[in-house]
Amino acid sequence: MTDIIEHNPAPLVRVRKTRTAENAIAPKVSFAMPAYNEADNIERTVRECLDAFVSAGIETAPVRDSSDGKPWGEIVVTDDCSKDSTGEILERLQKLHPNIVIVTHLERNQGYGRALSDAIAASRGEWVATIDSDGQFDPAD
């Protein structure tokens, strides 16, 4: 089972990441995305981000040291208090891919801008790319 770390950086916000990612060196690239009721799209979009990393030669698993010279990438998704199964899908994906960080807005939807801002704030990458979670954009671009 994947060891999960949770903390609350602000009222009504929870950040959930794997201990593997927490103890890794900073990623080279972060995809930051807001999500609200995206159960129909979120898994496909996350998998497309993972595929984009692989195509670019970026590791999809957190790297503990830089001695091998391989950069790694993380995916940071803010679940903006979705009413559907978006959060459950993200938690399932996180168990399979420890480079996924989940930011959760608790109790109420806070809007696109805040969701995106919180995803960016939780990103540790040297480069942060923003992308919507509905699949309208190709992460490889």
DSSP file with accessible surface (Angstrom, degrees, kcal/mol):
  #  RESIDUE AA STRUCTURE BP1 BP2  ACC     N-H-->O    O-->H-N    N-H-->O    O-->H-N    TCO  KAPPA ALPHA  PHI   PSI    X-CA   Y-CA   Z-CA
    1    1 A M              0   0  212      0, 0.0     2,-0.3     0, 0.0    94,-0.0   0.000 360.0 360.0 360.0 141.6    0.0    0.0    0.0
    2    2 A T        -     0   0   37      1,-0.1     2,-0.5    16,-0.0    93,-0.1  -0.531 360.0-125.9 -74.8 130.9    1.2    3.5   -0.8
    3    3 A D        -     0   0   86     -2,-0.3    16,-2.8    92,-0.1    17,-0.4  -0.681  30.5-158.1 -80.0 121.6    2.2    5.6    2.2
    4    4 A I  E     -A   18   0A  39     -2,-0.5     2,-0.4    14,-0.3    14,-0.2  -0.836  10.5-159.6-109.0 139.2    0.2    8.9    2.0
    5    5 A I  E     -A   17   0A  33     12,-3.7    12,-2.5    -2,-0.4     2,-0.4  -0.954  12.1-171.5-113.7 133.2    1.0   12.2    3.7
    6    6 A E  E     +A   16   0A  98     -2,-0.4     2,-0.3    10,-0.2    10,-0.2  -0.967   9.8 165.0-124.5 142.2   -1.7   14.8    4.2
    7    7 A H  E     -A   15   0A  82      8,-1.9     8,-3.1    -2,-0.4    -2,-0.0  -0.978  31.8-132.4-148.3 160.9   -1.5   18.3    5.4
    8    8 A N  E     +     0   0A 101     -2,-0.3     6,-0.2     6,-0.2     4,-0.0  -0.868  21.1 176.6-117.0  96.2   -3.7   21.4    5.4
    9    9 A P  E    S+     0   0A  80      0, 0.0    -1,-0.1     0, 0.0     5,-0.1   0.664  73.1  10.5 -74.9 -16.1   -1.8   24.5    4.1
   10   10 A A  E >  S-A   13   0A  31      3,-0.6     3,-1.8     0, 0.0     0, 0.0  -0.974  99.7 -71.3-152.9 161.1   -4.9   26.7    4.4
   11   11 A P  T 3  S+     0   0  116      0, 0.0     3,-0.1     0, 0.0    95,-0.0  -0.318 118.8   9.1 -57.2 137.2   -8.5   26.5    5.8
   12   12 A L  T 3  S+     0   0   51      1,-0.2    94,-3.1    93,-0.1     2,-0.4   0.660 108.4 106.4  66.7  20.0  -10.7   24.1    3.8
   13   13 A V  E <   -AB  10 105A   3     -3,-1.8    -3,-0.6    92,-0.2     2,-0.4  -0.995  44.9-173.9-131.2 134.2   -7.7   22.8    1.8
   14   14 A R  E     - B   0 104A  54     90,-2.4    90,-3.3    -2,-0.4     2,-0.5  -0.986   9.2-157.1-125.1 135.2   -6.0   19.4    2.1
   15   15 A V  E     -AB   7 103A   5     -8,-3.1    -8,-1.9    -2,-0.4     2,-0.5  -0.961  11.0-170.6-111.5 129.4   -2.9   18.3    0.2
   16   16 A R  E     +AB   6 102A  26     86,-3.2    86,-2.8    -2,-0.5     2,-0.3  -0.977  16.0 154.0-124.5 118.7   -2.4   14.6   -0.2
   17   17 A K  E     -A    5   0A  17    -12,-2.5   -12,-3.7    -2,-0.5     2,-0.2  -0.950  43.0 -99.0-139.3 164.1    0.9   13.2   -1.6
   18   18 A T  E  >  -A    4   0A   0     80,-0.5     4,-2.3    82,-0.4   -14,-0.3  -0.490  26.5-125.0 -80.6 152.1    2.9    9.9   -1.3
   19   19 A R  H  > S+     0   0  108    -16,-2.8     4,-2.2     1,-0.2     5,-0.1   0.871 112.6  61.6 -62.1 -33.4    5.8    9.7    1.0
   20   20 A T  H  4 S+     0   0   65    -17,-0.4     4,-0.4     1,-0.2    -1,-0.2   0.935 107.9  41.7 -58.0 -46.0    7.8    8.6   -2.0
   21   21 A A  H >4 S+     0   0    3     77,-0.3     3,-1.0     1,-0.2    -1,-0.2   0.897 111.7  55.5 -69.6 -38.3    7.2   12.0   -3.7
   22   22 A E  H 3< S+     0   0   76     -4,-2.3    -1,-0.2     1,-0.2    -2,-0.2   0.875 111.9  43.2 -62.1 -36.4    7.7   13.9   -0.5
   23   23 A N  T 3< S+     0   0   79     -4,-2.2    -1,-0.2    -5,-0.2    -2,-0.2   0.429  98.2  96.7 -92.4   1.7   11.1   12.4    0.0
   24   24 A A  S <  S-     0   0    9     -3,-1.0    40,-0.3    -4,-0.4    41,-0.1  -0.389  84.9 -94.3 -86.0 164.6   12.2   12.8   -3.6
   25   25 A I        -     0   0   56     38,-2.5    38,-0.3     1,-0.1    -1,-0.1  -0.320  63.1 -75.0 -66.8 163.3   14.3   15.6   -5.2
   26   26 A A        -     0   0   61      1,-0.1    46,-0.2    36,-0.1    -1,-0.1  -0.346  54.9-113.5 -62.7 139.2   12.2   18.4   -6.7
   27   27 A P        -     0   0    3      0, 0.0    99,-1.3     0, 0.0    46,-0.2  -0.317   9.8-135.2 -69.6 158.0   10.6   17.4  -10.0
   28   28 A K  S    S+     0   0   83     44,-2.3    99,-2.2    97,-0.2     2,-0.4   0.883  88.4  24.6 -76.4 -41.2   11.7   19.1  -13.2
   29   29 A V  E     -cd  73 127A  28     43,-1.2    45,-2.2    97,-0.2     2,-0.4  -0.972  62.9-167.9-131.2 140.4    8.2   19.5  -14.5
   30   30 A S  E     -cd  74 128A   0     97,-2.5    99,-3.1    -2,-0.4     2,-0.6  -0.994  12.2-151.1-124.1 133.5    4.8   19.8  -12.9
   31   31 A F  E     -cd  75 129A  17     43,-2.4    45,-3.4    -2,-0.4     2,-0.5  -0.926  19.0-164.7 -93.4 125.9    1.4   19.6  -14.6
   32   32 A A  E     +cd  76 130A   0     97,-2.9    99,-2.0    -2,-0.6    45,-0.2  -0.961  14.6 168.5-113.9 126.8   -1.1   21.7  -12.5
   33   33 A M  E     -c   77   0A   0     43,-2.6    45,-2.5    -2,-0.5     2,-0.3  -0.997  28.3-140.8-143.4 139.1   -4.8   21.2  -13.2
   34   34 A P  E     -c   78   0A   7      0, 0.0    99,-0.8     0, 0.0     2,-0.4  -0.663  22.7-168.3 -87.6 150.7   -8.1   22.2  -11.6
   35   35 A A  E     +c   79   0A   3     43,-2.3    45,-3.1    -2,-0.3     2,-0.4  -0.982  15.7 171.0-143.5 132.5  -10.9   19.6  -11.6
   36   36 A Y  S    S-     0   0   96     -2,-0.4    45,-0.1    43,-0.2    43,-0.1  -0.945  79.1 -21.3-140.6 115.8  -14.6   19.9  -10.8
   37   37 A N  S    S+     0   0   60     -2,-0.4     3,-0.2     1,-0.1    48,-0.1   0.918  86.1 143.3  51.8  52.8  -16.9   17.0  -11.5
   38   38 A E    >>  +     0   0   36      1,-0.2     4,-3.1     2,-0.1     3,-1.8  -0.046  12.7 129.9-110.7  31.3  -14.6   15.5  -14.1
   39   39 A A  T 34 S+     0   0   20      1,-0.3     4,-0.4     2,-0.2    -1,-0.2   0.841  74.8  52.9 -55.9 -32.9  -15.2   11.8  -13.4
   40   40 A D  T 34 S+     0   0  152     -3,-0.2    -1,-0.3     1,-0.2     4,-0.1   0.672 125.2  22.1 -76.1 -16.6  -15.7   11.2  -17.1
   41   41 A N  T <> S+     0   0   42     -3,-1.8     4,-2.4     2,-0.1     5,-0.2   0.634  96.8  85.1-122.9 -24.2  -12.4   12.8  -18.1
   42   42 A I  H  X S+     0   0    0     -4,-3.1     4,-2.7     1,-0.2     5,-0.2   0.879  91.0  49.2 -62.9 -41.5   -9.9   12.9  -15.3
   43   43 A E  H  > S+     0   0   58     -4,-0.4     4,-2.6    -5,-0.2    -1,-0.2   0.946 113.5  46.8 -64.0 -45.6   -8.4    9.4  -15.6
   44   44 A R  H  > S+     0   0  112      2,-0.2     4,-2.3     1,-0.2    -2,-0.2   0.931 113.5  49.0 -60.6 -43.5   -7.8    9.9  -19.4
   45   45 A T  H  X S+     0   0    0     -4,-2.4     4,-1.9    88,-0.3    -2,-0.2   0.927 112.0  47.7 -65.4 -43.2   -6.3   13.3  -18.9
   46   46 A V  H  X S+     0   0    0     -4,-2.7     4,-2.4     1,-0.2    -1,-0.2   0.933 112.1  49.9 -63.0 -43.9   -4.0   12.1  -16.1
   47   47 A R  H  X S+     0   0   88     -4,-2.6     4,-2.6    -5,-0.2    -1,-0.2   0.882 108.1  53.5 -64.3 -36.0   -2.9    9.2  -18.2
   48   48 A E  H  X S+     0   0   56     -4,-2.3     4,-2.2     2,-0.2    -1,-0.2   0.880 108.3  50.6 -64.8 -36.5   -2.2   11.5  -21.2
   49   49 A C  H  X S+     0   0    0     -4,-1.9     4,-2.1     2,-0.2    -2,-0.2   0.925 110.3  49.2 -65.3 -43.4    0.0   13.6  -18.9
   50   50 A L  H  X S+     0   0   11     -4,-2.4     4,-2.2     1,-0.2    -2,-0.2   0.930 111.5  49.4 -60.9 -43.7    1.9   10.5  -17.8
   51   51 A D  H  X S+     0   0  101     -4,-2.6     4,-2.7     1,-0.2    -1,-0.2   0.885 107.6  54.6 -62.7 -38.6    2.3    9.5  -21.5
   52   52 A A  H  X S+     0   0   12     -4,-2.2     4,-1.6     2,-0.2    -1,-0.2   0.899 107.4  50.6 -63.5 -39.8    3.6   13.0  -22.3
   53   53 A F  H  <>S+     0   0    4     -4,-2.1     5,-3.0     2,-0.2     4,-0.3   0.952 111.2  47.7 -60.2 -48.8    6.2   12.6  -19.6
   54   54 A V  H ><5S+     0   0   94     -4,-2.2     3,-1.7     1,-0.2    -2,-0.2   0.932 110.3  51.8 -60.2 -45.0    7.3    9.3  -21.0
   55   55 A S  H 3<5S+     0   0  106     -4,-2.7    -1,-0.2     1,-0.3    -2,-0.2   0.824 111.1  48.6 -61.1 -31.1    7.5   10.7  -24.6
   56   56 A A  T 3<5S-     0   0   70     -4,-1.6    -1,-0.3    -3,-0.3    -2,-0.2   0.385 119.7-109.0 -90.3   2.6    9.7   13.5  -23.4
   57   57 A G  T < 5S+     0   0   54     -3,-1.7     2,-0.5    -4,-0.3    -3,-0.2   0.750  72.4 141.1  76.7  24.4   12.0   11.2  -21.5
   58   58 A I      < -     0   0   25     -5,-3.0    -1,-0.3    -6,-0.2    14,-0.2  -0.872  54.2-117.6-103.6 129.3   10.8   12.4  -18.1
   59   59 A E  B     -f   72   0B  70     12,-2.7    14,-2.2    -2,-0.5     4,-0.1  -0.322  12.3-154.7 -62.7 144.4   10.4    9.7  -15.4
   60   60 A T  S    S+     0   0   41     12,-0.2    39,-0.5     2,-0.1    -1,-0.1   0.407  76.8  71.9-100.8   1.9    6.9    9.2  -14.0
   61   61 A A  S    S-     0   0   46     37,-0.1    -2,-0.1    38,-0.1    12,-0.1  -0.932  97.3 -98.0-114.0 140.8    8.2    7.9  -10.7
   62   62 A P        -     0   0   16      0, 0.0     2,-0.5     0, 0.0    -2,-0.1  -0.252  35.0-138.0 -56.7 141.3    9.7   10.2   -8.1
   63   63 A V        -     0   0   15    -38,-0.3   -38,-2.5     1,-0.1     9,-0.1  -0.897   6.9-157.1-107.1 129.9   13.6   10.2   -8.1
   64   64 A R  S    S+     0   0  163     -2,-0.5     2,-0.3   -40,-0.3    -1,-0.1   0.768  75.8  11.2 -79.6 -29.8   15.4   10.2   -4.8
   65   65 A D        -     0   0   83    -40,-0.1     3,-0.5   -41,-0.1    -1,-0.1  -0.976  65.1-127.8-145.6 163.8   18.7   11.7   -6.0
   66   66 A S  S >  S+     0   0   86     -2,-0.3     3,-1.3     1,-0.2    -2,-0.0   0.284  75.9 107.8 -96.0  12.7   20.0   13.3   -9.2
   67   67 A S  T 3  S+     0   0  106      1,-0.3    -1,-0.2     2,-0.1     0, 0.0   0.816  80.0  49.5 -64.2 -29.5   23.0   11.1   -9.6
   68   68 A D  T 3  S-     0   0   90     -3,-0.5    -1,-0.3     2,-0.1    -2,-0.1   0.570 104.5-131.3 -86.4  -6.6   21.5    9.3  -12.6
   69   69 A G    <   +     0   0   60     -3,-1.3    -2,-0.1     1,-0.2    -3,-0.1   0.555  58.6 139.1  74.7   5.9   20.6   12.6  -14.3
   70   70 A K        -     0   0  107    -12,-0.0    -1,-0.2     1,-0.0    -2,-0.1  -0.742  43.7-144.5 -88.9 124.4   17.0   11.6  -15.0
   71   71 A P        -     0   0   49      0, 0.0   -12,-2.7     0, 0.0     2,-0.3  -0.465  13.9-154.4 -77.9 157.1   14.4   14.3  -14.4
   72   72 A W  B     -f   59   0B   1    -14,-0.2   -44,-2.3   -46,-0.2   -43,-1.2  -0.889   1.4-142.9-128.8 161.8   11.0   13.3  -13.1
   73   73 A G  E     -c   29   0A   0    -14,-2.2     2,-0.3    -2,-0.3   -43,-0.2  -0.933   6.1-156.0-126.2 150.9    7.6   14.9  -13.4
   74   74 A E  E     -c   30   0A   2    -45,-2.2   -43,-2.4    -2,-0.3     2,-0.5  -0.863   9.6-143.2-121.0 158.7    4.6   15.3  -11.1
   75   75 A I  E     -ce  31 100A   0     24,-2.2    26,-3.1    -2,-0.3     2,-0.6  -0.991  15.2-167.8-121.3 120.3    0.9   15.8  -11.7
   76   76 A V  E     -ce  32 101A   0    -45,-3.4   -43,-2.6    -2,-0.5     2,-0.5  -0.954   7.7-177.3-114.1 118.0   -0.9   18.1   -9.2
   77   77 A V  E     -ce  33 102A   0     24,-2.6    26,-3.0    -2,-0.6     2,-0.7  -0.961  17.1-150.6-119.1 128.9   -4.7   18.1   -9.4
   78   78 A T  E     -ce  34 103A   0    -45,-2.5   -43,-2.3    -2,-0.5     2,-0.9  -0.891   8.3-153.6 -95.5 117.3   -7.0   20.3   -7.3
   79   79 A D  E     -ce  35 104A  12     24,-3.2    26,-2.7    -2,-0.7     2,-2.0  -0.832  10.9-151.8 -86.9 107.8  -10.3   18.5   -6.8
   80   80 A D        -     0   0    4    -45,-3.1    31,-0.2    -2,-0.9    24,-0.1  -0.352  60.1 -69.0 -85.8  58.6  -12.6   21.6   -6.3
   81   81 A C  S    S-     0   0   19     -2,-2.0    28,-0.2    24,-0.3    -1,-0.2   0.903  72.1-163.8  60.3  44.9  -15.1   19.9   -4.0
   82   82 A S        -     0   0   20    -47,-0.2    -1,-0.1     1,-0.1     5,-0.1  -0.258  19.7-151.7 -59.7 146.0  -16.5   17.7   -6.8
   83   83 A K  S    S+     0   0  149      3,-0.0    -1,-0.1     4,-0.0     2,-0.1   0.541  78.1  61.7 -93.9 -12.5  -19.8   16.0   -6.2
   84   84 A D  S    S-     0   0   55      1,-0.0     3,-0.4     4,-0.0     4,-0.2  -0.086 111.0 -75.2 -97.3-156.4  -19.1   13.0   -8.5
   85   85 A S  S  > S+     0   0   54      1,-0.2     4,-2.5     2,-0.1     5,-0.2   0.198  89.5 115.6 -93.9  20.7  -16.3   10.4   -8.2
   86   86 A T  H  > S+     0   0    0      1,-0.2     4,-2.4     2,-0.2    -1,-0.2   0.923  78.4  48.2 -53.2 -49.5  -13.4   12.7   -9.3
   87   87 A G  H  > S+     0   0    8     -3,-0.4     4,-2.4     1,-0.2    -1,-0.2   0.906 111.1  49.3 -61.0 -42.5  -11.7   12.5   -5.9
   88   88 A E  H  > S+     0   0  121      2,-0.2     4,-2.2     1,-0.2    -1,-0.2   0.897 110.5  50.8 -65.7 -39.3  -12.0    8.7   -5.7
   89   89 A I  H  X S+     0   0   22     -4,-2.5     4,-2.6     2,-0.2    -2,-0.2   0.934 110.5  49.5 -63.4 -44.1  -10.6    8.3   -9.2
   90   90 A L  H  X S+     0   0    0     -4,-2.4     4,-2.6    -5,-0.2    -2,-0.2   0.913 109.9  50.8 -62.1 -41.6   -7.6   10.5   -8.3
   91   91 A E  H  X S+     0   0   62     -4,-2.4     4,-1.5     2,-0.2    -1,-0.2   0.906 110.7  49.1 -64.2 -38.7   -7.0    8.5   -5.1
   92   92 A R  H  X S+     0   0  106     -4,-2.2     4,-1.0     1,-0.2     3,-0.2   0.936 112.8  47.2 -65.1 -43.9   -7.0    5.3   -7.0
   93   93 A L  H >X S+     0   0    0     -4,-2.6     4,-2.2     1,-0.2     3,-0.5   0.883 106.9  57.8 -64.9 -37.5   -4.6    6.7   -9.6
   94   94 A Q  H 3< S+     0   0    0     -4,-2.6    -1,-0.2     1,-0.2     6,-0.2   0.855 100.5  57.0 -62.8 -34.5   -2.3    8.1   -6.9
   95   95 A K  H 3< S+     0   0  106     -4,-1.5    -1,-0.2    -3,-0.2    -2,-0.2   0.834 114.6  38.9 -64.6 -30.5   -1.9    4.5   -5.5
   96   96 A L  H << S+     0   0  105     -4,-1.0    -2,-0.2    -3,-0.5    -1,-0.2   0.753 125.3  36.7 -87.2 -29.1   -0.6    3.4   -8.9
   97   97 A H    ><  -     0   0   38     -4,-2.2     3,-1.8    -5,-0.1    -1,-0.2  -0.866  63.4-168.2-131.2  96.6    1.4    6.6   -9.7
   98   98 A P  T 3  S+     0   0   31      0, 0.0   -80,-0.5     0, 0.0   -77,-0.3   0.552  81.2  74.9 -67.8  -2.9    3.2    8.1   -6.7
   99   99 A N  T 3  S+     0   0    0    -39,-0.5   -24,-2.2   -82,-0.1     2,-0.5   0.412  74.5 100.2 -88.5   6.1    4.0   11.3   -8.7
  100  100 A I  E <   - e   0  75A   0     -3,-1.8     2,-0.4    -6,-0.2   -82,-0.4  -0.789  54.9-166.4 -93.9 129.1    0.3   12.4   -8.4
  101  101 A V  E     - e   0  76A   0    -26,-3.1   -24,-2.6    -2,-0.5     2,-0.5  -0.957   6.4-154.0-113.2 132.4   -0.4   15.1   -5.8
  102  102 A I  E     -Be  16  77A   1    -86,-2.8   -86,-3.2    -2,-0.4     2,-0.5  -0.939   8.0-169.7-113.1 121.1   -4.1   15.7   -4.9
  103  103 A V  E     -Be  15  78A   2    -26,-3.0   -24,-3.2    -2,-0.5     2,-0.5  -0.935  14.9-162.6-102.9 128.8   -5.2   19.1   -3.5
  104  104 A T  E     -Be  14  79A  14    -90,-3.3   -90,-2.4    -2,-0.5     2,-0.7  -0.962  16.2-145.5-120.6 126.4   -8.7   18.9   -2.2
  105  105 A H  E     -B   13   0A   1    -26,-2.7   -24,-0.3    -2,-0.5     2,-0.3  -0.817  28.2-147.4 -84.4 119.5  -11.0   21.8   -1.5
  106  106 A L        -     0   0   50    -94,-3.1     2,-1.4    -2,-0.7   -26,-0.0  -0.654  63.5  -1.9 -91.9 143.6  -13.1   20.7    1.5
  107  107 A E  S    S+     0   0  162     -2,-0.3     2,-0.3     0, 0.0    -1,-0.1  -0.096 122.9  29.7  77.4 -39.3  -16.7   21.7    2.1
  108  108 A R  S    S-     0   0  143     -2,-1.4     2,-0.2   -96,-0.2   -26,-0.1  -0.999  79.7-102.5-153.6 151.9  -17.3   24.0   -0.9
  109  109 A N        -     0   0   63     -2,-0.3   -28,-0.1   -28,-0.2     3,-0.1  -0.516  28.2-169.6 -66.7 133.4  -16.3   24.7   -4.5
  110  110 A Q        -     0   0   31     -2,-0.2     4,-0.4     1,-0.2    -1,-0.1   0.365  41.2-106.1-111.6   2.4  -13.9   27.6   -4.6
  111  111 A G     >  -     0   0   24    -31,-0.2     4,-2.4     3,-0.1    -1,-0.2   0.051  33.6 -72.5  94.5 160.6  -13.9   28.2   -8.4
  112  112 A Y  H  > S+     0   0  130      1,-0.2     4,-2.8     2,-0.2     5,-0.3   0.902 124.7  51.4 -57.2 -49.5  -11.6   27.6  -11.3
  113  113 A G  H  > S+     0   0   52      1,-0.2     4,-2.6     2,-0.2    -1,-0.2   0.915 113.2  43.5 -60.4 -45.3   -9.1   30.4  -10.4
  114  114 A R  H  > S+     0   0   96     -4,-0.4     4,-2.7     2,-0.2    -1,-0.2   0.900 113.5  52.2 -67.7 -39.8   -8.6   29.2   -6.8
  115  115 A A  H  X S+     0   0    1     -4,-2.4     4,-1.9     2,-0.2    -2,-0.2   0.933 113.4  43.6 -62.6 -44.0   -8.4   25.6   -7.9
  116  116 A L  H  X S+     0   0   30     -4,-2.8     4,-2.6     2,-0.2     5,-0.2   0.935 113.5  51.6 -66.2 -44.1   -5.7   26.4  -10.4
  117  117 A S  H  X S+     0   0   67     -4,-2.6     4,-2.6    -5,-0.3    -2,-0.2   0.909 110.1  48.8 -59.8 -42.4   -3.8   28.6   -8.0
  118  118 A D  H  X S+     0   0   24     -4,-2.7     4,-1.7     2,-0.2    -1,-0.2   0.873 109.9  51.7 -68.3 -35.3   -3.8   26.0   -5.3
  119  119 A A  H  X S+     0   0    0     -4,-1.9     4,-0.7    -5,-0.2    -2,-0.2   0.931 112.1  46.5 -65.3 -43.0   -2.5   23.3   -7.8
  120  120 A I  H >< S+     0   0   74     -4,-2.6     3,-1.0     1,-0.2    -2,-0.2   0.930 110.5  53.0 -63.8 -43.3    0.3   25.7   -8.8
  121  121 A A  H 3< S+     0   0   79     -4,-2.6    -1,-0.2     1,-0.3    -2,-0.2   0.844 110.1  47.9 -62.1 -33.0    1.1   26.5   -5.2
  122  122 A A  H 3< S+     0   0   18     -4,-1.7    -1,-0.3    -5,-0.2    -2,-0.2   0.588  91.3 103.9 -84.6  -9.4    1.4   22.7   -4.4
  123  123 A S    <<  -     0   0   18     -3,-1.0   -93,-0.1    -4,-0.7     5,-0.1  -0.491  47.0-173.7 -75.3 141.4    3.6   22.1   -7.4
  124  124 A R        +     0   0   76     -2,-0.2    -1,-0.1   -95,-0.1     4,-0.1   0.386  41.8 123.2-112.2  -0.3    7.3   21.6   -6.8
  125  125 A G        -     0   0   14      1,-0.1   -97,-0.2   -99,-0.1   -96,-0.2  -0.253  66.4-132.0 -67.2 151.0    8.6   21.5  -10.4
  126  126 A E  S    S+     0   0  128    -99,-1.3     2,-0.4     1,-0.2   -97,-0.2   0.867 104.6  35.3 -63.3 -37.1   11.2   23.8  -11.8
  127  127 A W  E    S-d   29   0A 167    -99,-2.2   -97,-2.5  -100,-0.1     2,-0.5  -0.968  76.9-162.3-117.6 135.0    8.7   24.3  -14.7
  128  128 A V  E     -d   30   0A  60     -2,-0.4     2,-0.4   -99,-0.2   -97,-0.2  -0.979   3.7-170.0-121.7 123.0    4.9   24.3  -14.1
  129  129 A A  E     -d   31   0A  39    -99,-3.1   -97,-2.9    -2,-0.5     2,-0.4  -0.932  13.4-144.5-109.5 132.9    2.5   23.7  -17.0
  130  130 A T  E     +d   32   0A  80     -2,-0.4     2,-0.3   -99,-0.2   -97,-0.2  -0.779  24.3 168.3 -97.9 144.3   -1.2   24.3  -16.5
  131  131 A I        -     0   0   12    -99,-2.0     2,-0.2    -2,-0.4    -2,-0.0  -0.989  33.9-114.4-151.7 144.3   -3.8   22.2  -18.2
  132  132 A D    >   -     0   0   28     -2,-0.3     3,-0.6   -99,-0.2     5,-0.3  -0.497  20.2-134.3 -78.0 154.1   -7.5   21.7  -17.8
  133  133 A S  T 3  S+     0   0    4    -99,-0.8   -88,-0.3     1,-0.2   -87,-0.1   0.458  89.9  82.1 -90.2   0.0   -8.7   18.4  -16.6
  134  134 A D  T 3  S-     0   0   53    -89,-0.1    -1,-0.2   -90,-0.1   -92,-0.1   0.445 101.7-116.5 -87.6   1.5  -11.5   18.0  -19.2
  135  135 A G  S <  S+     0   0   18     -3,-0.6    -2,-0.1     2,-0.1    -1,-0.0   0.590  76.1 128.0  81.4  11.0   -9.1   16.7  -21.9
  136  136 A Q        +     0   0  116      2,-0.0     2,-0.4     1,-0.0    -3,-0.1   0.717  67.8  52.6 -76.2 -16.5   -9.6   19.6  -24.3
  137  137 A F  S    S-     0   0  113     -5,-0.3    -2,-0.1     3,-0.0     3,-0.0  -0.921  83.8-124.2-119.5 147.0   -5.8   20.1  -24.6
  138  138 A D    >   -     0   0   84     -2,-0.4     3,-1.9     1,-0.1    -2,-0.0  -0.783  12.6-150.0 -88.5 118.3   -3.1   17.6  -25.4
  139  139 A P  T 3  S+     0   0   12      0, 0.0    -1,-0.1     0, 0.0   -90,-0.1   0.767  94.0  68.0 -60.2 -24.0   -0.4   17.5  -22.7
  140  140 A A  T 3         0   0   64      1,-0.2   -91,-0.0    -3,-0.0    -2,-0.0   0.743 360.0 360.0 -68.2 -20.7    2.2   16.6  -25.3
  141  141 A D    <         0   0  169     -3,-1.9    -1,-0.2     0, 0.0    -4,-0.0   0.756 360.0 360.0 -73.0 360.0    1.8   20.0  -26.8
